[in-house]
Amino acid sequence: EIHSIREKGLDKALVVSATGTGKTHLAAFDVLNQKPKRILYIVHRRNIALKTLNTFKEVLDNNITLGMFSGKYKDIDKDYIFSTVQTISKDENLKQFSPDEFEYIIISINAILRWIHAGKNSM
């Protein structure tokens, strides 16, 4: 439970749960509670990034700007960015962000597996 992790003063967590059990909503509500200035959410497919963005839009305040960073979409000026691993892991795209750009980063395990399968050794 993320709440108990937060109560212990920890700032990292791993959520393991089957598809369709609410991991995206869990992340959105934790972000709502934590109120980071900038987040990066990394997934393995653009349609999942878009679906995730829409879930966050339902949960979050309207004053938070949400954007895509995938393929031709490069909304780097938005508060919360939803990206595909294929796009964010390219050197020319990573260079657009400072190492401490995001206060909160969420990475889908499928994104990690795709990144590893592609032979990447740094992100």
Rosetta blueprint (number, residue, H / E / L):
1 E L
2 I H
3 H H
4 S H
5 I H
6 R H
7 E H
8 K L
9 G L
10 L L
11 D L
12 K L
13 A L
14 L L
15 V L
16 V L
17 S L
18 A L
19 T L
20 G L
21 T L
22 G L
23 K H
24 T H
25 H H
26 L H
27 A H
28 A H
29 F H
30 D H
31 V H
32 L H
33 N H
34 Q H
35 K L
36 P L
37 K L
38 R L
39 I E
40 L E
41 Y E
42 I E
43 V E
44 H L
45 R L
46 R H
47 N H
48 I H
49 A H
50 L H
51 K H
52 T H
53 L H
54 N H
55 T H
56 F H
57 K H
58 E H
59 V H
60 L L
61 D L
62 N L
63 N L
64 I L
65 T L
66 L E
67 G E
68 M E
69 F E
70 S E
71 G L
72 K L
73 Y E
74 K E
75 D L
76 I L
77 D L
78 K L
79 D L
80 Y E
81 I E
82 F E
83 S E
84 T E
85 V H
86 Q H
87 T H
88 I H
89 S L
90 K L
91 D H
92 E H
93 N H
94 L H
95 K L
96 Q L
97 F L
98 S L
99 P L
100 D L
101 E L
102 F L
103 E L
104 Y E
105 I E
106 I E
107 I E
108 S L
109 I H
110 N H
111 A H
112 I H
113 L H
114 R H
115 W H
116 I H
117 H H
118 A L
119 G L
120 K L
121 N L
122 S L
123 M L
